[in-house]
Structures are given as structure tokens and as C-alpha cells.
């Protein structure tokens, strides 16, 4: 049985991971500002490529590293990588606008991706093992805290920009991460408490895993179109101010958090399968609305992106928990696998959109195409939920 301190550290690690994960997108207007870093849309999008590569690699290696080193050491490695990412980001402010800044930004996102790939699967595995009788709810709660962190990041950036030093956020994150690192190092966080089983004979990847993998890729595209490109869309297509655009990003991540908390509280009355089927449909609606936003209606944009946050909210954590429940032969590797394929989708949207925009494709048109992706996700959700229902019935 996990101690209260172990639960607290794991959940707080999720919160801080959320803050650092959105630090780069939250500062997008600074990176694109000609008077600051002066990046093009292509450079901004490509900045996330190292993050995607290292996140996928770390996610896929995570379960093997946990067996070789222990889950606790993997968590500590992830926290250390996060600290490195934030410190390098702070250092780039000394060479802002110079050629040396961009390689350093790429290095920072590489460390951030490694941190995400190492910590998030381990954290999800910890909370599910700590509360096996209500794993869906525990995973939703952890991811709600991660979502809260993502909602706080643009708020902190706006506050620090107002104070004259936007880099106050990575400094604050570094302090929190160092405190978490020392706290986690002092706790047992035993491998047994995280449900890490000895290596089992290889039986191959169950075919049903690829349903979860495909869903995670499509979800990554949908989330990233909102999380990374909302501010650019509102300022370039709707005429929003940078403050209004930051509020839209905050609304998106805030509603991601609210939705996760809401659905975690409603799991006793609202079937998980129903939530999983309905939320992609809501995303289809929000992408269509985003593509239709009229110029001069920034507050409508804030509301639509908030609604998109609700649509995204429970999908990733439920994909992890449903996968862990269904794929019992590889349950300890499911979180890492889902996170890896989510990062594939993240990468497609993060650095694939920039070149298209630079070549004249409008963001509203790209949001229309993303509605098609969300529609495919809605179809796949019914297939996964039906498979889940069949497995539960047979069990």
C-alpha cells in the first residue's frame, strides 16, 4: 500500500510536468516575435521535433528501464532531464535573437521530451497500482493535475511577461522540480508498489493494442492543433490580441483539467465507455467551429477552445487505463506505448503545420482537416469501447 507521501509526490510530479510541457507552446508569441527570437513558423514547428523523438524513445524504453533500474530511478532520471530542459531554456535568453539560440532551444526540447517519456508512463503506472480498485479514476485524477499544470503555464507566462521577464516560468519550474527530485529520492517508491512485475515470456504485441495506438496518434494530432497553434490562429485569423490568445490557450488547458476531474467524479454513474465514445464527437464539433470563427470575434474563439479542452479532457488517460485493463499480457508497457504513439501525433501536428502555413495554407483550413481526424477517432472509440465491453463480459 502506498503511503500518503508517495501519492502526494507522484501527483505533484504530474502537476509540474504539465507546467513544463506547455512552457514552450505558451511562449510561442515570444519565439515568433521579430524583436525576440524571430523564429519562422517552420522553425517554431520544427523546434518540437527533438521533443517528439526523445519522448517516443523514452516511452518505449521506459518499461525496460524500470525493470533494469527500478521505476523510482526512472522517475528521478525524468525529473533530472526536466531540470536540464528548463535551465537550457533560461540560458537561451542570453543569446536571444542570435544563431546560437535555436540549437539550444532544440536541445531543451530534446531534454523535455525525454522527461515526458520517462515520467508520464511511470506516473500513470504508479497511480493505477496504488489504487487498483479504481484505476480509471486514479489515472484521470493524475492527468487532471497534469492538465492543471498545462493550464497554469500560459497564465504564468503572461504574468512574467507583464513583470518584464517571461523566463521566470522556467526558473520557477526548476525550483519546483529540484524540490520534487529530493522528495522522491527520499521515499521508497518500491517497484512492487508500482505494480512492476518480473519480465514475462514474450508473447508478441496483442493485435488490439494497435487500436489504442492508432487512437493515441489521432488524439495527439487533435490535442496539439489546439495546444500549439491556437494562439497563432487567433492572432492571425481572428484578430485577437496576444493576451486574448493566451487566455484561449489557458481556457483550453483549464477545461482539459475540469473535464478530467468531472469525469473522474462521475465514473460511478457515467459509464467510461459512454464518455470515451462521446468526447471525440464533441471534438469534431469544436474543430468545425474553430474553422468557422469570424474575424473580430476573439472571445468566441476563447469559448470554442475551452469547449475543445473539454472534448480532449478524458481521452488520453482513458486510453491508458482502458488499455491497461484490456491488454493484461502487456499491462506494464501499455502506458509507455500509448504515450509513444501520442507523441507521434503530437509531432505530426507540432512540426508538420509550420511548413504548410509558411506555404500559404491557412490555419482554419487545417482545423477543417483536423475535424476529419477527430471523426476517425470517434469511429475508433466505438470499436475500442465495444472490445472493452466484450472483454469485460467474458471476464
C-alpha positions, 0 to 999 in steps of 0.5 A: 500500500502506498503511503500518503507521501508517495501519492502526494509526490507522484501527483505533484510530479504530474502537476509540474510536468504539465507546467513544463510541457506547455512552457514552450507552446505558451511562449510561442508569441515570444519565439515568433516575435521579430524583436525576440527570437524571430523564429519562422513558423517552420522553425517554431514547428520544427523546434518540437521535433527533438521533443517528439523523438526523445519522448517516443524513445523514452516511452518505449524504453521506459518499461525496460528501464524500470525493470533494469533500474527500478521505476523510482530511478526512472522517475528521478532520471525524468525529473533530472532531464526536466531540470536540464530542459528548463535551465537550457531554456533560461540560458537561451535568453542570453543569446536571444535573437542570435544563431546560437539560440535555436540549437539550444532551444532544440536541445531543451526540447530534446531534454523535455521530451525525454522527461515526458517519456520517462515520467508520464508512463511511470506516473500513470503506472504508479497511480493505477497500482496504488489504487487498483480498485479504481484505476480509471479514476486514479489515472484521470485524477493524475492527468487532471493535475497534469492538465492543471499544470498545462493550464497554469503555464500560459497564465504564468507566462503572461504574468512574467511577461507583464513583470518584464521577464517571461523566463521566470516560468522556467526558473520557477519550474526548476525550483519546483522540480529540484524540490520534487527530485529530493522528495522522491529520492527520499521515499521508497517508491518500491517497484512492487508498489508500482505494480512492476512485475518480473519480465514475462515470456514474450508473447508478441504485441496483442493485435488490439493494442494497435487500436489504442495506438492508432487512437493515441496518434489521432488524439495527439494530432487533435490535442496539439492543433489546439495546444500549439497553434491556437494562439497563432490562429487567433492572432492571425485569423481572428484578430485577437490580441496576444493576451486574448490568445493566451487566455484561449490557450489557458481556457483550453488547458483549464477545461482539459483539467475540469473535464478530467476531474468531472469525469473522474467524479462521475465514473460511478454513474457515467459509464467510461465507455459512454464518455470515451465514445462521446468526447471525440464527437464533441471534438469534431464539433469544436474543430468545425467551429474553430474553422468557422470563427469570424474575424473580430470575434476573439472571445468566441474563439476563447469559448470554442477552445475551452469547449475543445479542452473539454472534448480532449479532457478524458481521452488520453488517460482513458486510453491508458487505463482502458488499455491497461485493463484490456491488454493484461499480457502487456499491462506494464508497457501499455502506458509507455506505448500509448504515450509513444504513439501520442507523441507521434501525433503530437509531432505530426501536428507540432512540426508538420503545420509550420511548413504548410502555413509558411506555404500559404495554407491557412490555419482554419483550413487545417482545423477543417482537416483536423475535424476529419481526424477527430471523426476517425477517432470517434469511429475508433472509440466505438470499436475500442469501447465495444472490445472493452465491453466484450472483454469485460463480459467474458471476464 
